[in-house]
Amino acid sequence: MFDVAPSELLLVVIVAIVVIGPKDLPMALRTAGRWIGRIRRVSNHFRSGIETMIREAELEEMERKWKEQNAAIMAAHPTPDAAAGQTVEAASDQNQAFPQPLAPEIAAHGLTAPNDTRTTPDHTPDAPEAPQEAPKAP
């Protein structure tokens, strides 16, 4: 788009030295560099915003297509009702996100941890222990 030949660039440098002067030329080039940097940042920001909008539009279109395809597949292959033949109470507990706490009368009959204080975990008793006799009074 902007094609600058070496001879044209040499002409611009000579005109800049004559018009601006060799003393103020470094400051003018610094200022021009700052302005070019600002223009590039603004254009990059604008371009990234446009690209983001395009990506979002493409994603929305893809999601719409996926929903249509999913609806077509679900219509062609309906799933059987998981709660068919169950009572309302039995079907409702399958939809709960968190289990309900046990009632006290049910929890009392639940499994408990063994009360084993032996130090060797591989020890298994061969026969049940005999009941201990109470000490006799003298």
Buried (B, 14 or more C-beta within 10 A) or exposed (E): EEEEEEEEEEEEEEEBEEEBEEEEBEEEEEEEEEEEEEEEEEEEEEEEEEEEEEEEEEEEEEEEEEEEEEEEEEEEEEEEEEEEEEEEEEBEEEEEEEEEEEEEEEEEEEEEEEEEEEEEEEEEEEEEEEEEEEEEEE
